[in-house]
Amino acid sequence: MIVLQQLINGVSLGSIYALIALGYTMVYGIILLINFAHGNLLMVGAYTAFFTLVGISAGPWGMALAFVAAMVVCMIFGVTIEYFAYRPLRTSPRLNALITAIAVSLILENGARVLPFVGPNHRMFPRPTVVSFDLGAGLSNIAGWFMETGSRLLSFIGPNSGQHYPLDVGIDLGELSINSNQIIVIILSALLMIALNYVVNHTKRGKAMQAVSFDKQAASLMGISVNRIITYTFAIGSLLAGAGGILYAITYPMIFPTMGMMPGLNAFVAAVLGGIGSIPGAMLGGFILGIAQTFASGFISSEFADAITFSILIIVLLFRPAGILGKKMRVKV
């Protein structure tokens, strides 16, 4: 049961890492840029959701509104950063763009700290109330739970109801416990990844993204607007970062201006581990990293979690320099 519990915790954390890692790997696959400012969009999304939830309930509609606001604001930030910071340097040496990405990251972090409505202090993020659901208590409890949930739903959608109920159903199997926050994180992350897979593989814009990733010049000759596709890629990656930010804030309900540093670094490691430039690799790397960290924290020590995960990265790259699902790039001379 303890192993299974840590596995569930790892899948929950890995889902967040995978969402953020997708932004890294998509941008790299298109323009070969490591966007180190991407992790800070997690912070932007968390704060956007926080201010959206001020004065309203963190119920289903409130959380849905917070998700939409976080993703839209992060999309605007991502597209703006690409237009003003990265596009002018597209034909410059990669080192210039890399330094610019680090500079943008520092600007976002320190800019948030000096804003009067944000500030450097930590804030508690509102999240759904966790209520356990004991499956071992018998069928009467199951029936009672369904009756209570049904009455809540009826009162929630009724014309005279002004109450908002949080998504607060958890599962308790003795030593194994799955709280509502983990359920929300896993389900929403899975839905976003499925949606991304559909967009990339089954839409016209997705096909254009693959063409630009393969050969920008040839794609341009075929009538594809490279600039527009790159902006579209940044928009999608930033949307996912905003969603990852609010999911991370739900899991660890304390937000601050530098909160995106370590999750962003871990997501970058996950992208490299799975194969930078590979969307399935980013997903796989995120889950591997999340599970490795939770197992290291649960069975060894939380102080060694980062060291162990980076050791896994080093070992994998020794045998697979391109990552688990990465492909070797041939450079013509």
Rosetta silent file (secondary structure, phi, psi, omega in degrees, C-alpha in Angstrom):
SEQUENCE: MIVLQQLINGVSLGSIYALIALGYTMVYGIILLINFAHGNLLMVGAYTAFFTLVGISAGPWGMALAFVAAMVVCMIFGVTIEYFAYRPLRTSPRLNALITAIAVSLILENGARVLPFVGPNHRMFPRPTVVSFDLGAGLSNIAGWFMETGSRLLSFIGPNSGQHYPLDVGIDLGELSINSNQIIVIILSALLMIALNYVVNHTKRGKAMQAVSFDKQAASLMGISVNRIITYTFAIGSLLAGAGGILYAITYPMIFPTMGMMPGLNAFVAAVLGGIGSIPGAMLGGFILGIAQTFASGFISSEFADAITFSILIIVLLFRPAGILGKKMRVKV
SCORE:     score description
SCORE:     0.000 S_00000001
   1 L     0.000  -37.847 -179.067    0.000    0.000    0.000 S_00000001
   2 H   -65.544  -41.379  178.762    2.841    2.409    0.795 S_00000001
   3 H   -63.280  -43.616 -179.979    4.427    1.797   -2.592 S_00000001
   4 H   -64.633  -37.454  177.956    1.077    2.318   -4.321 S_00000001
   5 H   -62.971  -45.383  177.980    0.512    5.522   -2.342 S_00000001
   6 H   -65.753  -33.151  177.530    3.871    6.921   -3.424 S_00000001
   7 H   -64.596  -43.013  177.956    3.126    5.874   -6.995 S_00000001
   8 H   -64.112  -44.122  177.188   -0.132    7.859   -6.962 S_00000001
   9 H   -60.187  -39.813 -179.960    1.653   10.862   -5.456 S_00000001
  10 H   -67.532  -39.241  177.670    4.319   10.557   -8.138 S_00000001
  11 H   -64.425  -39.510  178.209    1.777   10.397  -10.965 S_00000001
  12 H   -62.715  -48.919  178.542    0.102   13.525   -9.597 S_00000001
  13 H   -67.009  -40.445  179.630    3.387   15.447   -9.406 S_00000001
  14 H   -63.983  -30.257  177.023    4.589   14.024  -12.710 S_00000001
  15 H   -62.241  -39.872  178.806    1.418   15.247  -14.428 S_00000001
  16 H   -67.752  -46.429  178.481    2.345   18.820  -13.508 S_00000001
  17 H   -58.731  -40.058 -178.411    5.944   18.369  -14.636 S_00000001
  18 H   -64.363  -41.833  179.261    4.720   16.885  -17.926 S_00000001
  19 H   -60.746  -44.869 -179.339    2.451   19.855  -18.644 S_00000001
  20 H   -70.163  -39.443 -178.957    5.272   22.332  -18.077 S_00000001
  21 H   -63.198  -29.357  179.096    7.803   20.180  -19.938 S_00000001
  22 H   -61.768  -37.022  176.847    5.562   20.183  -23.006 S_00000001
  23 H   -64.095  -42.820  177.113    6.099   23.928  -23.344 S_00000001
  24 H   -59.701  -49.693 -171.413    9.868   23.509  -23.225 S_00000001
  25 H   -72.298  -32.223  178.529    9.936   20.712  -25.764 S_00000001
  26 H   -67.730  -45.997  179.980    7.490   22.342  -28.213 S_00000001
  27 H   -64.441  -42.173  179.355    9.442   25.610  -28.354 S_00000001
  28 H   -65.004  -39.285 -179.653   12.744   23.767  -28.702 S_00000001
  29 H   -64.469  -26.911 -178.152   11.333   21.568  -31.429 S_00000001
  30 H   -89.341  -50.634 -173.106   10.279   24.626  -33.444 S_00000001
  31 H  -122.833   10.124  177.086   13.110   27.164  -32.972 S_00000001
  32 L    56.263   41.597  179.477   15.767   25.202  -31.011 S_00000001
  33 L  -118.695  131.453  171.202   15.458   27.589  -28.037 S_00000001
  34 L   -87.688  103.739 -176.135   15.541   26.656  -24.358 S_00000001
  35 L   -84.557   87.257 -176.964   12.964   29.097  -23.024 S_00000001
  36 L   -69.451  -12.262  174.945   14.094   29.452  -19.410 S_00000001
  37 L   -79.167   -7.826 -176.133   11.346   32.025  -18.835 S_00000001
  38 H   -63.200  -39.413  179.700    8.777   29.275  -19.362 S_00000001
  39 H   -62.664  -29.586 -179.401    8.915   28.152  -15.724 S_00000001
  40 H   -73.244  -20.232  174.460    8.047   31.665  -14.563 S_00000001
  41 H   -65.681  -25.318  172.897    4.777   31.495  -16.477 S_00000001
  42 H   -58.946  -44.339  177.784    3.793   28.920  -13.856 S_00000001
  43 H   -63.566  -42.424  178.797    4.079   31.711  -11.275 S_00000001
  44 H   -60.900  -43.434  178.828    2.076   34.083  -13.485 S_00000001
  45 H   -64.542  -40.742 -179.911   -0.682   31.483  -13.825 S_00000001
  46 H   -64.392  -44.380  179.993   -0.783   30.797  -10.084 S_00000001
  47 H   -69.067  -36.659  176.889   -1.058   34.491   -9.205 S_00000001
  48 H   -61.640  -44.198  177.562   -3.683   35.073  -11.898 S_00000001
  49 H   -64.545  -39.060 -179.827   -5.784   32.267  -10.450 S_00000001
  50 H   -60.837  -48.701 -178.516   -5.224   33.607   -6.931 S_00000001
  51 H   -71.707  -25.889  175.546   -6.492   37.089   -7.780 S_00000001
  52 H   -68.391  -35.540 -177.398   -9.372   35.597   -9.786 S_00000001
  53 H   -83.950   -5.927  178.886  -10.519   33.633   -6.740 S_00000001
  54 L   -66.248  122.405  177.497  -10.369   36.646   -4.400 S_00000001
  55 L    87.864   -5.289  176.914  -13.906   37.343   -3.223 S_00000001
  56 L  -125.574  164.517 -178.500  -15.482   34.275   -4.851 S_00000001
  57 L   -75.923  147.543  176.284  -15.822   30.657   -3.789 S_00000001
  58 L   -87.069   42.635  176.885  -13.278   28.061   -4.851 S_00000001
  59 L   -84.232 -168.847 -176.706  -16.115   25.884   -6.071 S_00000001
  60 H   -58.071  -46.823 -178.043  -16.475   24.309   -9.518 S_00000001
  61 H   -71.252  -36.991  177.935  -17.378   27.529  -11.338 S_00000001
  62 H   -64.566  -44.072  179.156  -14.812   29.568   -9.443 S_00000001
  63 H   -67.354  -37.162  177.253  -12.034   27.099  -10.192 S_00000001
  64 H   -63.021  -42.344  178.018  -13.106   26.888  -13.849 S_00000001
  65 H   -63.754  -40.126  178.915  -12.964   30.685  -14.103 S_00000001
  66 H   -64.006  -39.994  178.316   -9.533   30.680  -12.450 S_00000001
  67 H   -62.578  -47.184 -179.055   -8.272   28.075  -14.939 S_00000001
  68 H   -62.155  -45.648 -179.067   -9.494   30.060  -17.924 S_00000001
  69 H   -62.411  -44.123 -178.774   -8.041   33.320  -16.579 S_00000001
  70 H   -62.644  -43.487 -178.106   -4.665   31.718  -15.771 S_00000001
  71 H   -70.074  -38.915 -179.870   -4.318   30.114  -19.194 S_00000001
  72 H   -67.309  -45.832 -179.849   -5.400   33.231  -21.106 S_00000001
  73 H   -63.364  -42.752  178.352   -3.071   35.556  -19.179 S_00000001
  74 H   -64.987  -36.399  176.823   -0.145   33.144  -19.572 S_00000001
  75 H   -62.348  -43.167  178.657   -0.880   32.854  -23.289 S_00000001
  76 H   -63.542  -43.225  177.543   -0.730   36.655  -23.612 S_00000001
  77 H   -60.558  -46.830 -176.631    2.542   36.743  -21.656 S_00000001
  78 H   -63.415  -44.376  179.650    4.064   33.973  -23.767 S_00000001
  79 H   -66.237  -39.578  179.013    3.109   35.510  -27.109 S_00000001
  80 H   -64.933  -42.748  178.552    4.317   38.955  -25.976 S_00000001
  81 H   -62.541  -42.076 -179.968    7.663   37.570  -24.811 S_00000001
  82 H   -64.196  -40.326 -175.270    8.138   35.757  -28.108 S_00000001
  83 H   -70.453  -43.835 -173.227    7.303   38.845  -30.168 S_00000001
  84 H   -93.009  -28.568 -173.598    9.456   41.385  -28.325 S_00000001
  85 H  -103.534  -40.477 -171.690   12.299   39.281  -26.861 S_00000001
  86 H   -99.669  -36.404 -176.673   12.873   36.225  -29.067 S_00000001
  87 H   -60.814  -42.741  178.497   11.704   37.123  -32.571 S_00000001
  88 H   -63.693  -19.294 -177.274   14.318   39.896  -33.121 S_00000001
  89 H  -103.397   13.582 -172.840   17.044   37.394  -32.164 S_00000001
  90 L   -64.349  -32.949  179.245   15.841   34.519  -34.330 S_00000001
  91 L   -96.251    2.800  178.817   18.714   34.842  -36.788 S_00000001
  92 L   -84.325  168.469  175.245   21.288   35.631  -34.081 S_00000001
  93 L   -58.001  149.186 -176.377   23.553   33.042  -32.440 S_00000001
  94 H   -60.303  -30.413 -179.457   21.726   30.719  -30.040 S_00000001
  95 H   -61.678  -36.293  179.090   23.720   32.038  -27.095 S_00000001
  96 H   -62.337  -45.259  179.713   22.108   35.464  -27.535 S_00000001
  97 H   -67.089  -36.473  179.330   18.615   34.003  -27.327 S_00000001
  98 H   -64.467  -44.574  178.136   19.605   31.843  -24.345 S_00000001
  99 H   -63.805  -38.893  177.882   20.915   34.845  -22.411 S_00000001
 100 H   -63.772  -38.982  178.386   17.759   36.754  -23.312 S_00000001
 101 H   -62.939  -42.038  177.419   15.614   33.906  -21.987 S_00000001
 102 H   -64.340  -40.445  179.157   17.467   33.989  -18.656 S_00000001
 103 H   -63.047  -43.021  178.541   17.061   37.787  -18.548 S_00000001
 104 H   -62.463  -39.346  177.160   13.302   37.520  -19.184 S_00000001
 105 H   -59.664  -45.846  179.572   13.054   34.953  -16.393 S_00000001
 106 H   -66.825  -35.987  178.775   14.771   37.306  -13.941 S_00000001
 107 H   -64.088  -43.189  179.644   12.594   40.225  -15.076 S_00000001
 108 H   -64.221  -44.364 -179.319    9.415   38.244  -14.404 S_00000001
 109 H   -63.715  -53.836 -175.385   10.580   37.100  -10.981 S_00000001
 110 H   -74.577  -29.635  175.584   11.869   40.444   -9.741 S_00000001
 111 H   -63.911  -39.839  177.681    9.138   42.405  -11.499 S_00000001
 112 H   -64.987  -35.549 -177.623    6.511   40.442   -9.573 S_00000001
 113 H   -66.684  -31.410 -177.035    8.308   41.122   -6.294 S_00000001
 114 H   -91.824  -10.542  176.395    8.173   44.910   -6.710 S_00000001
 115 L   -68.153  131.811 -175.247    4.537   45.044   -7.820 S_00000001
 116 L   -64.399  -30.339 -178.567    2.491   46.389   -4.888 S_00000001
 117 L   -87.926   -3.785  175.148   -0.360   43.907   -5.363 S_00000001
 118 L  -109.965  -69.775  176.115    2.014   40.921   -5.509 S_00000001
 119 L    76.280  170.927 -176.807    5.034   41.668   -3.321 S_00000001
 120 L   -83.791   -9.502 -173.915    7.758   39.331   -2.065 S_00000001
 121 L   -78.242  154.947  176.823    5.697   37.657    0.672 S_00000001
 122 L   -75.748  148.137  177.112    4.198   34.191    0.470 S_00000001
 123 E  -129.082  144.501  177.234    0.435   33.862    0.029 S_00000001
 124 E   -83.775  123.942 -178.448   -1.857   30.949    0.810 S_00000001
 125 L   -84.956  129.633  177.239   -3.607   29.727   -2.326 S_00000001
 126 L   -70.329  132.654  179.981   -7.303   28.815   -1.910 S_00000001
 127 L  -139.270  163.221 -178.057   -7.939   25.246   -2.924 S_00000001
 128 L   -58.205  144.313  177.476  -10.840   22.764   -2.746 S_00000001
 129 L   -70.950  135.358 -177.810  -11.606   21.312    0.661 S_00000001
 130 L   -92.731  121.175  176.147  -10.456   17.707    0.997 S_00000001
 131 E  -124.320  123.032 -177.274  -13.066   15.294    2.307 S_00000001
 132 L   -75.256  148.992  175.541  -12.177   11.604    2.487 S_00000001
 133 L  -121.775  109.645 -173.271  -14.485    8.930    1.126 S_00000001
 134 E   -86.830  107.755 -179.496  -14.008    5.611    2.967 S_00000001
 135 H   -74.379  -14.212 -178.895  -14.675    2.713    0.608 S_00000001
 136 H   -90.349    3.430 -175.000  -14.340    0.229    3.455 S_00000001
 137 H   -85.789   -8.454  176.186  -17.284    1.597    5.425 S_00000001
 138 L   110.203  168.356 -177.106  -19.901   -0.408    3.519 S_00000001
 139 H   -66.725  -26.808 -179.742  -22.606    0.071    0.934 S_00000001
 140 H   -64.546  -39.862  178.042  -24.640    2.278    3.251 S_00000001
 141 H   -66.876  -37.426  178.451  -21.913    4.906    3.235 S_00000001
 142 H   -63.154  -46.082  179.201  -21.661    4.672   -0.555 S_00000001
 143 H   -63.167  -41.628  178.640  -25.416    5.172   -0.909 S_00000001
 144 H   -62.195  -39.174  179.916  -25.314    8.018    1.599 S_00000001
 145 H   -65.010  -42.988  179.823  -22.511    9.697   -0.294 S_00000001
 146 H   -64.747  -37.877  178.580  -24.392    9.489   -3.598 S_00000001
 147 H   -65.353  -42.780  179.962  -27.528   10.912   -1.954 S_00000001
 148 H   -65.719  -42.726  179.288  -25.547   13.772   -0.419 S_00000001
 149 H   -64.197  -40.588  178.460  -23.739   14.478   -3.693 S_00000001
 150 H   -63.038  -43.112  179.287  -27.027   14.414   -5.585 S_00000001
 151 H   -65.553  -37.526  177.585  -28.663   16.830   -3.166 S_00000001
 152 H   -63.641  -43.475 -179.145  -25.655   19.134   -3.398 S_00000001
 153 H   -63.250  -42.347  179.497  -25.790   19.039   -7.195 S_00000001
 154 H   -64.214  -42.084  179.356  -29.516   19.798   -7.222 S_00000001
 155 H   -70.113  -29.322 -179.252  -29.103   22.692   -4.806 S_00000001
 156 H   -69.650  -40.459 -176.659  -26.092   23.919   -6.788 S_00000001
 157 H   -93.683   -3.630 -179.614  -27.967   24.093  -10.105 S_00000001
 158 L   -67.899  157.181 -175.722  -31.277   25.117   -8.558 S_00000001
 159 L   -70.844  -22.633 -176.817  -32.649   28.589   -9.234 S_00000001
 160 L  -102.369   11.571 -176.436  -32.639   29.632   -5.572 S_00000001
 161 L   -95.843  132.167  176.065  -29.178   28.422   -4.706 S_00000001
 162 L  -116.321    9.259 -176.556  -26.373   30.869   -4.081 S_00000001
 163 L   -95.901  151.171  176.501  -23.894   28.342   -2.697 S_00000001
 164 L  -123.056  127.711 -178.294  -20.840   26.917   -4.451 S_00000001
 165 L  -104.206  131.701  178.736  -19.527   23.517   -3.453 S_00000001
 166 L   -72.675  159.777  174.463  -15.871   22.611   -3.958 S_00000001
 167 L   -77.495   94.123 -165.275  -14.773   19.446   -5.678 S_00000001
 168 L  -125.165   29.277 -179.092  -14.039   17.671   -2.418 S_00000001
 169 E   -93.584  121.530  175.893  -14.458   13.934   -2.968 S_00000001
 170 L  -117.356  170.751  179.749  -11.496   11.834   -1.901 S_00000001
 171 E  -122.938  128.870 -178.227  -10.898    8.091   -1.684 S_00000001
 172 E  -125.597  116.872  178.187   -9.633    6.421    1.483 S_00000001
 173 E  -120.695   56.502 -178.112   -8.608    2.757    1.516 S_00000001
 174 L    75.036 -110.620  179.624   -6.890    2.533    4.866 S_00000001
 175 L   -74.809  -19.516 -179.894   -3.227    3.197    4.212 S_00000001
 176 E   -96.925  124.775 -178.719   -4.003    4.288    0.637 S_00000001
 177 E  -135.675  129.147  175.379   -5.528    7.747    0.302 S_00000001
 178 E  -120.275  110.445 -178.529   -6.307    9.735   -2.829 S_00000001
 179 L   -85.655  169.695 -174.631   -7.489   13.247   -2.067 S_00000001
 180 H   -63.779  -32.737 -179.590   -9.599   15.409   -4.319 S_00000001
 181 H   -64.216  -40.290  177.252   -6.681   17.629   -5.295 S_00000001
 182 H   -65.998  -38.124  177.951   -4.784   14.660   -6.736 S_00000001
 183 H   -62.796  -44.915  179.625   -7.878   13.559   -8.636 S_00000001
 184 H   -61.150  -47.084 -176.731   -8.274   17.049  -10.104 S_00000001
 185 H   -61.642  -48.842 -175.721   -4.591   17.271  -11.062 S_00000001
 186 H   -65.672  -45.784 -176.315   -4.421   13.847  -12.718 S_00000001
 187 H   -67.288  -47.974 -178.347   -7.711   14.140  -14.632 S_00000001
 188 H   -65.574  -39.356  177.593   -7.187   17.699  -15.883 S_00000001
 189 H   -62.320  -43.486  179.328   -3.575   17.001  -16.860 S_00000001
 190 H   -62.391  -42.413  179.830   -4.635   13.919  -18.801 S_00000001
 191 H   -64.123  -41.246  179.403   -7.367   15.872  -20.610 S_00000001
 192 H   -66.193  -38.983  178.487   -4.954   18.666  -21.549 S_00000001
 193 H   -67.238  -39.196  177.331   -2.377   16.176  -22.846 S_00000001
 194 H   -64.259  -41.805  178.439   -5.027   14.385  -24.914 S_00000001
 195 H   -62.952  -42.003  178.568   -6.178   17.738  -26.310 S_00000001
 196 H   -63.348  -42.696  179.191   -2.597   18.687  -27.189 S_00000001
 197 H   -60.680  -38.889  178.271   -2.045   15.347  -28.924 S_00000001
 198 H   -66.967  -43.930 -178.350   -5.181   15.935  -30.992 S_00000001
 199 H   -61.900  -44.649 -175.365   -4.156   19.481  -31.916 S_00000001
 200 H   -71.982  -38.251 -171.640   -0.646   18.472  -32.998 S_00000001
 201 H  -100.607  -14.411 -171.835   -1.543   15.312  -34.900 S_00000001
 202 H  -132.174   13.781  176.537   -5.051   15.907  -36.250 S_00000001
 203 L  -124.501  161.822 -179.137   -5.399   19.615  -37.063 S_00000001
 204 H   -63.883  -43.081  178.317   -4.123   21.797  -39.876 S_00000001
 205 H   -63.202  -38.376  178.759   -2.156   24.021  -37.478 S_00000001
 206 H   -63.717  -42.211  176.187   -0.649   20.943  -35.861 S_00000001
 207 H   -62.228  -38.549  178.104    0.525   19.613  -39.224 S_00000001
 208 H   -65.952  -37.292  176.216    2.021   23.029  -39.941 S_00000001
 209 H   -60.805  -43.045  178.780    3.846   22.932  -36.594 S_00000001
 210 H   -64.713  -37.981  179.763    5.364   19.582  -37.526 S_00000001
 211 H   -66.696  -43.909  178.995    6.400   20.929  -40.927 S_00000001
 212 H   -64.891  -37.736  178.093    8.059   24.014  -39.428 S_00000001
 213 H   -63.914  -35.411 -177.612    9.810   21.831  -36.864 S_00000001
 214 H   -76.453  -45.670 -178.487   11.172   19.606  -39.643 S_00000001
 215 L  -160.832  105.864 -177.467   12.311   22.345  -42.051 S_00000001
 216 H   -63.204  -44.057 -175.789   11.395   26.017  -41.678 S_00000001
 217 H   -65.355  -44.371  178.881   12.576   27.045  -45.138 S_00000001
 218 H   -65.494  -38.321  178.462   10.718   24.273  -46.924 S_00000001
 219 H   -63.864  -39.401  178.078    7.587   24.987  -44.882 S_00000001
 220 H   -64.102  -39.122  178.725    7.794   28.660  -45.857 S_00000001
 221 H   -67.337  -23.415  178.545    8.078   27.715  -49.539 S_00000001
 222 L   -87.535    6.859  176.265    4.920   25.620  -49.147 S_00000001
 223 L    92.645    9.737  178.763    2.961   28.696  -48.026 S_00000001
 224 L   -86.826  129.893  176.670    3.139   28.193  -44.252 S_00000001
 225 L   -77.667  103.983 -176.181    3.583   31.388  -42.221 S_00000001
 226 H   -63.291  -44.015  179.855    6.538   30.443  -40.015 S_00000001
 227 H   -59.514  -42.546 -179.428    6.138   33.451  -37.719 S_00000001
 228 H   -65.733  -39.514 -179.603    2.480   32.688  -37.160 S_00000001
 229 H   -69.010  -37.883  177.651    3.180   29.028  -36.373 S_00000001
 230 H   -64.532  -43.037  176.288    5.943   29.942  -33.925 S_00000001
 231 H   -61.248  -41.250  178.182    3.569   32.360  -32.171 S_00000001
 232 H   -61.842  -39.682  178.170    0.932   29.618  -32.112 S_00000001
 233 H   -64.849  -45.161  176.715    3.436   27.240  -30.530 S_00000001
 234 H   -61.245  -38.115 -179.907    4.322   29.745  -27.821 S_00000001
 235 H   -63.194  -45.726 -179.545    0.622   30.326  -27.176 S_00000001
 236 H   -65.664  -46.131  179.268   -0.092   26.617  -26.664 S_00000001
 237 H   -60.396  -38.682  179.856    2.984   26.088  -24.497 S_00000001
 238 H   -70.495  -35.747  174.103    2.071   29.101  -22.355 S_00000001
 239 H   -57.595  -46.102 -179.681   -1.499   27.842  -21.963 S_00000001
 240 H   -65.987  -36.567  177.144   -0.163   24.575  -20.598 S_00000001
 241 H   -64.470  -39.230  177.046    2.210   26.442  -18.267 S_00000001
 242 H   -63.782  -41.902  176.505   -0.723   28.446  -16.901 S_00000001
 243 H   -64.488  -41.766  177.056   -2.686   25.257  -16.287 S_00000001
 244 H   -62.207  -34.315  179.603    0.384   23.698  -14.660 S_00000001
 245 H   -64.231  -45.599 -179.072    0.713   26.762  -12.435 S_00000001
 246 H   -71.643  -34.064  176.245   -2.773   26.496  -10.976 S_00000001
 247 H   -67.321  -38.318  177.331   -2.453   22.707  -10.577 S_00000001
 248 H   -66.430  -38.502  178.655    0.862   23.178   -8.779 S_00000001
 249 H   -68.416  -32.212  175.499   -0.732   25.809   -6.526 S_00000001
 250 H   -67.359  -39.309 -178.421   -3.570   23.400   -5.719 S_00000001
 251 H   -73.860  -44.356  179.187   -1.044   20.703   -4.796 S_00000001
 252 L  -121.452   89.179 -165.970    1.321   22.988   -2.868 S_00000001
 253 L   -77.711   56.187  174.527   -0.926   25.887   -1.750 S_00000001
 254 E  -141.903  116.367 -176.538    1.746   28.517   -1.159 S_00000001
 255 E  -112.572  146.902  179.925    2.566   30.999   -3.924 S_00000001
 256 L  -160.161  162.482 -171.204    5.456   33.480   -4.158 S_00000001
 257 L   -60.329  -28.518 -178.173    7.325   35.263   -6.984 S_00000001
 258 L  -100.380   17.285 -174.583   10.119   32.694   -7.291 S_00000001
 259 L   -67.306  -22.103 -177.457    7.863   29.645   -7.053 S_00000001
 260 L   -82.286   -5.795 -174.167    8.357   28.755  -10.727 S_00000001
 261 H   -65.061  -57.840 -176.628   12.117   28.275  -10.463 S_00000001
 262 H   -70.463  -44.352  175.067   12.337   24.689   -9.187 S_00000001
 263 H   -60.158  -37.563  177.882    9.236   23.299  -10.980 S_00000001
 264 H   -65.044  -41.554  178.078   10.501   24.927  -14.175 S_00000001
 265 H   -65.366  -42.823  178.397   13.947   23.405  -13.716 S_00000001
 266 H   -64.137  -38.211  177.979   12.458   19.989  -12.960 S_00000001
 267 H   -66.537  -38.102  176.022   10.216   20.246  -16.026 S_00000001
 268 H   -62.669  -43.034  176.700   13.231   21.143  -18.160 S_00000001
 269 H   -61.136  -40.275  178.558   15.042   18.102  -16.777 S_00000001
 270 H   -62.884  -40.296  178.722   11.952   16.010  -17.587 S_00000001
 271 H   -64.729  -41.621  178.353   11.968   17.295  -21.173 S_00000001
 272 H   -67.844  -39.996 -179.700   15.666   16.450  -21.565 S_00000001
 273 H   -61.719  -45.006 -179.219   15.155   13.075  -19.901 S_00000001
 274 H   -77.606  -22.287 -177.744   12.345   12.115  -22.272 S_00000001
 275 L   120.963   97.598 -176.543   14.033   13.649  -25.302 S_00000001
 276 L   -59.923  130.577 -175.285   13.962   17.398  -25.885 S_00000001
 277 L    98.964   -9.706 -179.548   11.804   18.160  -28.914 S_00000001
 278 L  -107.532  120.438 -179.907    9.645   15.052  -28.432 S_00000001
 279 H   -66.753  -47.913  174.823    6.120   15.610  -27.085 S_00000001
 280 H   -60.980  -33.961  178.090    5.632   11.968  -25.940 S_00000001
 281 H   -64.646  -38.836  178.178    9.125   12.154  -24.445 S_00000001
 282 H   -63.724  -41.618  177.329    8.212   15.231  -22.393 S_00000001
 283 H   -62.638  -48.148 -179.153    5.166   13.424  -21.000 S_00000001
 284 H   -62.818  -44.077  179.348    7.163   10.308  -20.204 S_00000001
 285 H   -63.037  -37.180  177.810   10.001   12.302  -18.642 S_00000001
 286 H   -63.039  -44.534  179.671    7.571   14.245  -16.462 S_00000001
 287 H   -67.597  -41.131  178.766    6.014   11.093  -15.052 S_00000001
 288 H   -61.373  -44.174 -178.393    9.399    9.421  -14.512 S_00000001
 289 H   -66.612  -43.573  179.406   10.729   12.474  -12.693 S_00000001
 290 H   -62.695  -44.006  179.237    7.628   12.893  -10.527 S_00000001
 291 H   -66.345  -40.999  179.161    7.576    9.229   -9.506 S_00000001
 292 H   -62.500  -41.042 -179.201   11.323    9.231   -8.826 S_00000001
 293 H   -67.300  -43.249 -179.650   11.057   12.290   -6.597 S_00000001
 294 H   -68.872  -37.382  177.276    8.160   10.975   -4.536 S_00000001
 295 H   -67.117  -40.185  178.277    9.779    7.559   -4.094 S_00000001
 296 H   -64.522  -41.172  179.494   13.057    9.205   -3.082 S_00000001
 297 H   -68.798  -37.885 -175.589   11.253   11.460   -0.596 S_00000001
 298 H   -78.424  -32.705 -173.111    9.117    8.645    0.790 S_00000001
 299 H  -111.865  -15.326  178.569   11.717    5.898    1.146 S_00000001
 300 L  -118.197  -83.920  177.689   15.034    7.734    1.489 S_00000001
 301 L  -167.199  142.433  178.784   14.862   11.427    2.346 S_00000001
 302 H   -63.951  -23.526  179.548   13.311   14.530    0.817 S_00000001
 303 H   -69.302  -23.901 -178.780   16.750   16.162    0.994 S_00000001
 304 H   -99.181    1.939 -174.363   18.076   13.649   -1.539 S_00000001
 305 H   -60.449  -49.958 -178.730   15.087   13.827   -3.912 S_00000001
 306 H   -65.952  -39.449  179.958   16.620   16.338   -6.321 S_00000001
 307 H   -63.162  -40.294 -179.011   20.043   14.662   -6.201 S_00000001
 308 H   -68.464  -42.687 -179.563   18.548   11.274   -7.038 S_00000001
 309 H   -66.360  -38.474  177.279   16.447   12.588   -9.919 S_00000001
 310 H   -69.883  -30.984  175.285   19.408   14.433  -11.436 S_00000001
 311 H   -65.067  -39.370  176.183   21.473   11.271  -11.033 S_00000001
 312 H   -61.256  -41.430  178.326   18.830    9.409  -13.039 S_00000001
 313 H   -60.004  -45.873 -178.948   19.123   12.084  -15.726 S_00000001
 314 H   -62.145  -43.559 -178.503   22.895   11.689  -15.893 S_00000001
 315 H   -63.681  -44.135 -179.841   22.663    7.900  -16.106 S_00000001
 316 H   -63.474  -43.248 -177.518   20.043    8.014  -18.873 S_00000001
 317 H   -69.904  -23.661  175.702   21.999   10.578  -20.897 S_00000001
 318 H   -65.290  -35.895 -178.067   25.168    8.469  -20.627 S_00000001
 319 H   -99.234  -27.060  178.573   23.430    5.681  -22.523 S_00000001
 320 L  -131.824   81.795 -175.700   20.860    7.755  -24.460 S_00000001
 321 L   -57.789  -26.166  179.970   22.351   11.214  -25.123 S_00000001
 322 L   -89.791    2.521 -176.292   19.218   12.288  -27.004 S_00000001
 323 L    94.766  173.347 -174.037   16.899   11.190  -24.190 S_00000001
 324 L   -63.194  -46.661 -178.834   14.630    8.185  -23.879 S_00000001
 325 L  -111.466   10.763 -179.673   12.453    8.988  -26.911 S_00000001
 326 L   -76.087  158.420  179.227   14.723   11.564  -28.532 S_00000001
 327 L  -113.216  142.498  177.911   16.191   11.173  -31.996 S_00000001
 328 L   -68.610  133.582 -179.977   19.786   11.768  -32.957 S_00000001
 329 L   -97.223  125.937  177.169   20.220   14.916  -35.033 S_00000001
 330 L   -93.787  128.387  179.754   22.552   14.710  -37.998 S_00000001
 331 L  -105.400  120.375  179.852   24.361   17.927  -38.808 S_00000001
 332 L   -82.975  138.712  178.910   25.469   18.332  -42.444 S_00000001
 333 L  -124.788    0.000    0.000   28.809   19.985  -43.090 S_00000001
